Each structure stands twice: as C-alpha cells, then as structure tokens.
Amino acid sequence: MENFDILKEKYISEDAGENIETSKGSDTNIKHRFIVKDIQNTSKKTFYLIVKRCFDFLAAFFALIFLAIPMLIIAIVIKADSKGTALYKQERLGKNGKPFNVLKFRSMRMDAESGGAQWASADDNRVTRVGAFLRKTRLDELPQLICILCGTMSIVGPRPERPVFYNEFDKYIDGFRNRLYVTPGLTGLAQISGGYDLEPEEKIVYDMEYIETRSALLDLKIIFKTAAIVFNHDGAR
C-alpha cells in the first residue's frame, strides 16, 4: 500500500489559509480546513457486494454461536468491574447517512459523556480497567456482530460515526460524509493503520482509499491484520 503522504495527496487537499475552531468535549482547537476530493471509482461492484453480504451474514451467524459463552463471560466481568450495564447502544450513521444503533461492550464509565460527546483517544482516562483490555484487544466490538447479521454493518468498512461528530467534522473537513458511500464496518483500513491515534482528517484518507480500492482480497487482508492485532496486540490502539 502507498504511504500515508501519497494517499493524503491523492484524496485530500488542505486550505492552510483558513482556520476553523473545533471542539473535543471541553477542549477547543484550531484546525486547518480540509477538502476531500470526489470519489473516482463509483463502480457498484455488484458481484463483489453480493459475495460480501453472504460472507458477512454467515461469518456473523457462526461467530455469534461460537462466541456466545465468551461474550456472556465478558458481560459478567464488566458488571463486576464497574457500575452500569455491560452493553450500550449508540446512534451512528450508516450507508447513505441512514441512522442505526450500534452495540458495544461498555469500556468506559457510565458518566463518560456527562460533559458532552467526546472523541475517544488512545489514553482516554474515562476507560475502565476491564475496558482498557477490551479496547486493546478490540473485544468491545463483538456485539456489533448482531448489526452485521442484520445488514446495518459489514465486517470490513469505514467505522460508523455518530451524527454529532459528522456535524463537528463537517466544519473543517469538506467531504467527510463521502465515507457514507459504503456500509460501515466492524474493522477497516483506518483501524489497522492507526486506530484510536488517528485524527479524523487522517482517518478519512484511509477510508477513501478503502472505498476506491475495495475488493474481496483487500477485505481478507484487513480481516487477517485485525486478527493479528487481537491476538498479539501488535499495533492495537
């Protein structure tokens, strides 16, 4: 794969002459304005999408059966570690901007967003002890297999974001919503390339590269890389 600087030049331009005020919770930042270039490859890839959906359904179905007991144990450990529910749902935007509820194991305190929505970071102090392990191994994402089974998510694709963050990122990333061209995923190119450490203007570069070059082979490479992160924590964020 091309290095990040080449990909950035391919998909995004920066207007250094215009600064935009943005916020992360209680913090205020000044950002340059970025412009995401139009998608060049708009092929519907019908056969690929049919195969992808069949694979998603079967993989999610058997994974949920195989992981039912481990997921139950994770839920019990979360409840024992901190007050609150083991699962939580949150509104995200799916393909073409359609809202849906994503499911995750809770990895943060119940009052994590008492001060408003905040962008997660690698060393987020809102994360619980068990939550830190779940996030490092990506096990907090397992309940999203239900979303994959229902078709609102895929195994591979741009990670789904909340409407509030789309509104925030729209202020300084013109075209951030281009990532809504495809079904969001449990894992993606951005997640294996930097995870929680990536800024939105960096994530969109990897998301655009995935949308432009998506194929069965690329999906398999992302799945295997994600599995490596889960089992040996290499590059985990």
N, C-alpha and C positions, 0 to 999 in steps of 0.2 A: 504493500500500500504506500501511496505517496506520503511524504512527511506533512506535518500539520501546516507549515508555512505555505507549501504549494497548494494544499487543499483550501486554505483560507483565501488565497488569491483567486482561486477558481470559483469560490462560492460567495464571497462576501467582500464588500468594499467599506472603507472607513472614512467618515467625514470628520477629520480632525478639527475642522473649523467650527463645529457645532457641538457644544457640551449640553448634556441632558441630566437633570437632577433625578436620581432614582433612590429607592429606599429598600432596606432589608430589615424588616421589623422596625426597631427604633433607630437604626443607623441610616444616615443619609450619605449617598455617594454621588460623585460627578462622573458621568460616563460619556465617552465619545459616541456619536451616532453611527450605527452600522446599517448597511443596506444589503439585504440578501438578494443575490441575483436570481432571475427567473429559472425555473426548472427546465432543463433542456430535453431530458428524456421523459416524455409523457406517455410512453407506451403502456397500455393497460396490462400487458403480460398475462393474458387470461389463463393460459395453461399453468403457468407458474403459480398464480393465485389460487387456482383450484387445488393443486398439489399441496400448497402451503396450508390451506384451510383444512384439508383432510389430515395432514400431518399434525397440525395444531390440535385438532379435536381428539385424535387417537392418543397422542402423547399426553395431553392433559387428562384424559379419561383414565388411562392406566397409571399415570403418576399419582393421581388422587387416590386410587385404590391402594397402591404400593406405599404411599406416604401417609395414609390415614392415621395410623398409630403414632408415628413420629410427630405428626402435626398436633395430635392430641397432647402428647408429652410436652411439646413446646408451649402450648397454650397453658398447661398446668404450671410450668416453670415461670412463665411470665406473670401469672396471677400470684404466685408465691413470692416473686421478687419485688413487686411494686403494686400499689393500689391502682385499680382500674380494670378495664376489660382487656382480654387477651387479643381480640380483634378490633379493628376500627375500619370504618369506611369513609371515603372522602371523594368528593366530586372531582372528576377530571374531564378533560375534553378528548374525545376520540376522533375517529376518521371523519373528515369534513366538519369538524367542530361540534359533533354531537356529544352532549354531556352523558356521562355514565359514572357509576360508583365503583371505585377501585377498592379492593380488600387487601389489607396487610396485617401482619402481626404487629402489635404495638411495640415500638422500640424506644419511645420517649415517655416522659412523664405526662400524666393526664392534663396538666396545666401548661404544656409546652407552648401553646399558642395563645395564652391569656393576654399577651400584648399584641396580638395580631399575627397574620400569616408571615412565616419566615422561611427563607431559602435554606435548606439543610446544608451543612458543611461537614468536612471530614472529622473535625474535632469538636463537634457540637456538644455543648455542656448540658443539653436537655436530654441526652440519651441515657437510658438506664444501664445498669451493669449487664443484664441479660441482653438488652437492646444493642449494646456495643458489639457483642458476639454475633447476634443475628444479622446486623448490618454488615459486619466484616465478612461473613460467610454468605450473605445475600439470602439467608433463610427467612428473613422477614417478608420476602416477596412471595413465598409459597402459596398463600391463599389466593393469589391472582390467577392460579390455575383454574379457578372457578370462572373467572372473567374470560379466560381463553376458551374454556369449554362452551361458554355462551356466545362467543364470537365478538365480544366488545374489545378484546385484546388478542394479540398474536404472541407466539413465543419470542419472535425477533421483530424489532421495530423501534422507532423513537419512543423513549419513555413518555408516558402520558403526564401532562402537567395540569395544574389547577387553573381555573379561569382567572383567578386573581393574579397569578404570575404571568399569564398571557397578556393581561392588561398592563402589567408593570413592564414586561419586556418589550411590548409594542412601543413604548415611549422612546426607546433608543435602538431597537433592532427592527428596522422596517423589513417585514417579510418573515418574521419568526413563525408566523402561522403557516408558512409553507410546509412545515413538518406535519401538518394535519392532512396532507395529501394521502397518507397511508395509515393503516391500522397501527395503533401504538403497540409496543411490545413489552414483554417481561424483562428482556435484556436487549441491548442494542450495541451498535458500533461505538457510541459515545461512552457507554458504561464499561466496555473492555479497554477503552483508550484513556480513561482518566477518572471515571466515576464521579464521586462527590466533589473532587477537587476542581472540576471543570466549571468555568463561568458559562452563563447562558450563551454569550457570543462565541464561545468555543464549542459548546455542545451542538449548536445549530450547524456548524461546519461539518461535523461528523454525521449529523442526521441527514443533511443534504447529500453527502457522499453516499450514504446508505440508500436513500431514495433513488438516486441516479443510477447506482450500480447493483441494486438488489437482485439477487438470484438465489437459487437453491444452494449453490456452492458457498456463497457468502454467508447465508443463514447458518449452514452447518459449521463454518469456521467460527462464527460468533458463538454458537452454542458450545462448541468444544473449548473455546477460550474461556467462556463463562464457567464451565465445569471445572477448568483448571484453577480459576480464581476461588471457587467454592471449596475445593479440596486441599489446595496448598496455600491459599491466601495470597498468591503472587499477584500483585497489583490491586488487591482488594482495597476499596475505599469505604 
